Amino acid sequence: MAKILIVDDEPEIIFLTAKMLENEGHIVKGVKNTAECFLELEREIPDLILMDIMIPDDDGWEACRKVKSDDKTSGIPVAMFTVRSSEDSIEKSYKEAGADAHINKPFYKKDLLNTIENLLKKKAT
Amino acid sequence: MSSLRLFHKIAALVIIATFLSVVLFGSISYFIFKDELIEARATEARSLAVFASDEIKNPLYFLKYDEMEETIKRIKENPNVESAYIMHADGRVITDGTDENVHISQIFTDDFTRRSIKSDDVLLEIHGSVMSVSSPITITEKIGILRIDFSLSELNLVLSSLTTNLGLIAIIICAFFVGAGFLFTRSLLNPIENVKNAAVEIAGGNLDKKIEVTSQDEVGQLASAFNEMGEKLKEAYTSLEQKVCERTDDLQKANLDLEFEVEVRRRMDHELKKAKDELELKVEERTHELKTAFDSLKSLDDLKRDIISNVTHEIRTPITIIKGALEILELEEDPEMRKRLINTSRDALKRQNMIVQDLIEAVKMQGGAISRELALSKLDVESILSLATIEFKASAFDKGIELISKIDRDLPPIRADQNKLKHVLRNLLSNAIKFTEGGRVTVKAKHKNDEIEFCVEDMGIGIAKGVHKSIFQPFFQIDSSPTRRYSGAGMGLPIAKNIINEHGGRMWVESTTGKGSRFYFTLPIDKEE
C-alpha cells in the first residue's frame, strides 16, 4: 500500500524488515547509508522513512533533521529505527531531530506494523 | 626709644625733670623777685617825688630858682637818678639841675609829659630801663610838675646776676640729680642686670647659677623668685634628662628588637617567596598533569561511550535479526524462504556467541583471572606453528592467499601454555587472512637473545601508525563500528597480548596503511636442562 524507505547498514536487518512489510503489502526499498538515502529521495519521494541512527561514520539524527527542514521532504514521516533505547536517545529523536516516531531494536513485528500504520494514517489526514 | 638702655631712659627723665622744674622755679622766682624789686623802687620813687614836690611848692610859687636848683641837685645826687625836672603846669621846664641855669622852655613832647600835664596824680611809668615818676606840685591848684627819671640799670644788673646764679644753681642741681639718679639707677638696675645675666647664663646651659639676694624689696624678691625658678628648672631639666635617657634606652632596645624582627620578617618573606615560587611551579605542573589526565579521562570517557554503544549495537543487532527472522518464519510457507530465514538466524546466533565469548574474556581479563592459569610446558616451535597454520590453509586458499612458514633451523624449545599459544596464533592468523585480499601471509620465527621472536606478516590493508597502540585495547574496532566484513567485539588482540605478557613476552605491530602488517611477539626459551 505504501512506499517505504529503510536506511540501515545491516543487510540482514533490511532483508527481514522488508520481508515483514512486503507481507503486509507495502513496497520497500533499502539503502545502507544516509548519502544513498538522499540520492533515493531525489529520485522518488517515499511515504515513510525508517532511519537507523548508528551507521558507522554517519548520523541518522542529522539526516532526519535535514529531511524535516527541506520543504520537499518535510512532509515525509520519519521513524528512528535503532538499538539506542535510552530516554535521552528517545528525547533527542523527537526534540532535536524532529522525528515522528522512535522504534527500538529488537522489536516485535506487531509493534512495528502498528507504528507504521499510525504514521501513514496521520500523513493521509 | 625702646632701644635705649634703662639707665639712659632714667637719666633723660631726671635731666628733663630737673631742668624743667628748675627752669620753672627759676622763672617764677625771677619774675616775682623782679616785680618786688621794681615795686620797691617805684614806692621809693613815689615817696621821693611826693616829698620833693612838697619841698618845691614854695620855691616854685615864689620862683626861687636857686632853691629849686638845689633841690634838683640834691635829688640828682641819688646815684640812681638819671634826670629830674621841674616843670610848669603846662610842661615848660623850669630847671633840670644843671648849672647852666637855662630856662628851658622847651616842652617835652613825650607822652609821659603830656599825661603828667593832664593828670593831677602821681604818675609812674617805666620806659625801657627808665622809671619815670611825675608828681604834681600843688598849693591850691596844680602849679607845676616834678619829674624824676630813675635808671633801672642797677636793677637789671642785680637781676641778671640773679639769673646767672639761678642758672648755676640749676646746673648744680641737675648734676646732682643726674649723679644721684645714676647711682640710684645703678643700685636699682644692677640687680636687674644680674637677673638678666643670670637668665642668659641659665639659658646658656648653666643651671646652677644663683643670684645674690641683697635686699627684701621687690628687686630682692625678684632675685629670690628667680633663684627658685632656676632650681625648679634644674630639677625639671634633670628629671627630663633622666626620662630621655630611659626612653632612649627603651627605644634602642625596641629598635634592636625591631631590627631583629625586620630581619626575621625579611627571611620569612624570602622563604615565603621561594615557597610561593615552588608552589606556583608545582601548581603549574599539577595543572598540566590534571589537564592531561582530564583530557585522557575525557577521551577515555568518549571511548567508553563509543565502546558501550558499539557493544550494545553488537549485542542487539543479532538479536534483532533472530527475532525478526522467527516472526516471519512463523507465517512463512515458502520452503526456500524458510531455509534462508533459518540460516540467517543461525549466522546471527554464531555472531552473537562470538561477541558474548569475547565479552566474557574481557570481563575475565579485567579481573585478572585469565593470567593465573598458565599450563606451561616445553614446546617445539616448528610443530606448534605447523599445527596452527594447517587450520587456516583452507580459508586462506578460499581467499586466494598463499600461507607459508619461514622458520629458522634448530630453534630451541619454548616454555608456554600450548592452548593459549594456539589461541594467540589463531587470532593473529585469522586477522591476517581476514584483513587481506590475495597476496601472501607468512609466519616467521627466529632465535633472538633468550627469546624466540615470532612474526605473522600479511599484505593486507595495513594499520595506521596512530592506532598501533589502540588496537591492543579492548573493544577497539578498526573502523569504530562493525560491518559485515570485519565483525567481532574487538577482543582478540587484547587477549592475545595479555597471554603473551603473562608468559613474559612482548607483542607489538609494525605496519603502515596500505602496506600490510607485521605482528610480532616473543616467548622465552625453555631454560631447564
Interface residues (C-beta under 8 A of the other chain):
Chain A: D9 E10 P11 E12 I13 F15 L16 T17 K19 M20 N23 M54 I55 P56 D57 V83 R84 K105 P106 F107 Y108 K109
Chain B: S309 T312 H313 R316 T317 I319 T320 I321 K323 G324 A325 E327 I328 L331 M337 L341 T344 D347 A348 D479 S480 S481 P482 T483 R484
